[in-house]
Amino acid sequence: MNWNITAGRPVYVQLIEQLELAIVTGEYPPGSRIPAVRELAAEAGVNPNTMQRALQDLESRGLLQSQRTSGRIVSANQDTLHTLRVQRAEVYVADFLRQMHKLGYTQEETLELLQKATFPTVSNTKEES
C-alpha cells in the first residue's frame, strides 16, 4: 500500500482515510487479512501506537474484525462497505463542487461539463487520491 502522510492534519485521521480507501477500492477485499500493526506502521513510517489507534477506529465502525488467530480481517458486511463507499463518494463530490465554485462555474455549467466528460480507461495501476 502506498502511504501519503502530510503535515497539518492528525496522522491517525490520514491513516484511517487511506485504509478506508484501500478497503472500498478492493485493495483489501472483504474477508481478507490486514497486515499486522507493526508491519503497517513500518510501511507508513508511523508509530505503531498511531496505527493501532487507526485500526481500532475502523474496527469500532465495523469495517474490520479482530480474530484471535488470524489478526484483523476486512468486514464481509456488504451494507457496511456500501455505506463507506457512498460516504467517500459524497466527500469527493463535495470537494469537486467546491473547486468548481472557486473556478467560477455555476451548477448548470458544472453539470454540462460532467455530461461531456468520460470516465478514464482502466489501467493496471491505481490512481492515488
C-alpha positions in Angstrom: 0.0 0.0 0.0 1.3 3.5 -0.9 1.0 5.8 2.1 0.8 9.6 1.8 1.2 11.2 5.2 1.3 15.0 5.2 1.8 17.7 7.8 -1.1 19.8 9.1 -3.6 17.0 9.8 -3.6 14.3 12.5 -1.7 11.3 11.3 -4.2 8.8 12.6 -7.0 10.5 10.6 -4.9 10.3 7.5 -4.3 6.6 8.2 -8.0 6.0 8.7 -8.8 7.7 5.4 -6.2 5.8 3.5 -7.2 2.4 4.9 -10.8 3.2 4.2 -9.9 3.9 0.6 -7.9 0.7 0.4 -10.9 -1.2 1.6 -13.5 0.5 -0.6 -11.4 0.1 -3.7 -10.7 -3.6 -3.1 -7.0 -3.3 -2.3 -8.1 -5.1 0.9 -11.2 -7.1 -0.3 -14.0 -8.3 2.1 -12.8 -11.2 4.2 -9.1 -10.5 3.5 -6.5 -10.3 6.3 -5.0 -6.8 7.1 -1.2 -6.9 7.7 -0.1 -6.7 11.4 0.0 -3.3 13.1 3.8 -3.2 13.2 4.1 -4.1 9.5 1.6 -1.4 8.5 3.2 1.1 10.8 6.7 0.4 9.3 5.2 0.7 5.7 3.6 4.0 6.6 6.5 5.3 8.6 4.4 6.0 11.7 4.4 4.9 15.3 2.7 1.5 15.9 0.5 3.1 18.6 -0.8 5.5 16.0 -1.5 2.7 13.5 -3.2 0.7 16.3 -5.5 3.7 17.1 -6.5 4.0 13.4 -7.2 0.2 13.2 -9.2 0.3 16.4 -11.3 3.1 14.9 -12.1 1.1 11.8 -12.9 -1.9 13.9 -15.3 0.1 16.2 -17.1 1.2 13.0 -17.5 -2.4 11.8 -15.0 -2.2 8.8 -12.5 -4.5 10.4 -13.0 -7.5 12.7 -10.4 -9.0 15.1 -9.8 -12.7 15.0 -7.6 -14.2 17.7 -5.6 -16.5 15.4 -5.5 -14.5 12.2 -5.4 -10.9 13.2 -7.8 -8.4 11.7 -9.8 -9.0 8.6 -11.9 -6.7 6.4 -15.7 -7.0 7.1 -17.7 -9.1 4.7 -20.8 -7.0 5.5 -21.8 -5.6 2.2 -24.1 -3.0 3.7 -21.2 -1.5 5.8 -18.9 -1.5 2.8 -21.5 0.1 0.6 -22.2 2.8 3.1 -18.5 3.6 3.3 -18.3 3.7 -0.5 -21.2 6.2 -0.7 -19.7 8.3 2.1 -16.4 8.5 0.3 -18.1 9.4 -3.0 -20.0 12.2 -1.3 -16.8 13.7 0.1 -15.2 13.6 -3.4 -18.3 15.2 -4.9 -18.4 18.0 -2.3 -14.7 18.7 -2.8 -15.2 18.8 -6.6 -18.1 21.1 -6.4 -16.2 23.5 -4.0 -13.4 23.6 -6.5 -15.7 24.3 -9.5 -17.3 27.1 -7.5 -13.9 28.6 -6.8 -13.3 28.5 -10.6 -16.4 30.5 -11.1 -18.6 27.7 -12.6 -22.3 27.6 -11.9 -24.2 24.4 -11.1 -25.5 24.3 -14.7 -22.1 24.8 -16.2 -20.6 22.1 -14.0 -23.3 19.7 -14.9 -22.7 20.4 -18.6 -19.0 19.7 -18.2 -19.8 16.4 -16.4 -22.2 15.3 -19.0 -19.4 15.8 -21.7 -16.8 14.1 -19.6 -15.9 10.4 -20.0 -14.5 8.1 -17.4 -10.8 7.3 -17.6 -9.8 3.9 -19.0 -8.9 1.3 -16.5 -5.2 0.5 -16.2 -3.1 -1.8 -14.1 -2.1 1.0 -11.7 -4.5 2.5 -9.2 -4.6 6.3 -9.0 -4.0 7.9 -5.6 -6.5 10.3 -4.1 
